[in-house]
Amino acid sequence: MQKAPKGPQPTRTDRRLSEKINEHNLRMIDPDKDPVRYAAEVVGTDPFASMLGIKVEEARESYARVSLVINEQHCNSEARTHGGVLFSLADQAFAVAANSRGYKSFAIEIKINYFRATRQGDRVIAVATPVDIRKRVSLWNVDIHTDDGEKVAAAQGLAYHFV
């Protein structure tokens, strides 16, 4: 006679999420041996950024360029890009750039200023570059602009390094 398993059983959604996490972890690249590739392929394709549709266009040491084509789900009730989407785009560029240096980094602060609205169909690009890099912390600028070069927003992030 078989005993019934104890505790709650995983749902189909739980199993799919677990499979996605395992698939993501299988792509782990050693950040010490290939930090730029780690930043682009692991940090740059995290589940949240992937869900939003953010793409890493370029990554090199201390630099990242990511983009997003705005769709209906990225917009607010006024048919303009939701500020949280642009914030997430800036945060993703910041994360890729900060993690491209051979040690894991996490944001401890990020702030953003918005200059103009974007809409469905617009392609927005975020470029992260360092302002100052210290042993335990670094400060980064992130400029967000449209394909035609119009500035959309500017962000600044402070990262903590696990060295």
Secondary structure, 3 states (H helix, E strand, C coil): CCCCCCCCCCCHHHHHHHHHHHHHHHCCCCCCCCHHHHHHHCHHHCHHHHHHCCEEEEEECCEEEEEEECCHHHECCCCCECHHHHHHHHHHHHHHHHHHHCCEEEEEEEEEEECCCCCCCCEEEEEEEEEEECCCEEEEEEEEEECCCCEEEEEEEEEEEEC
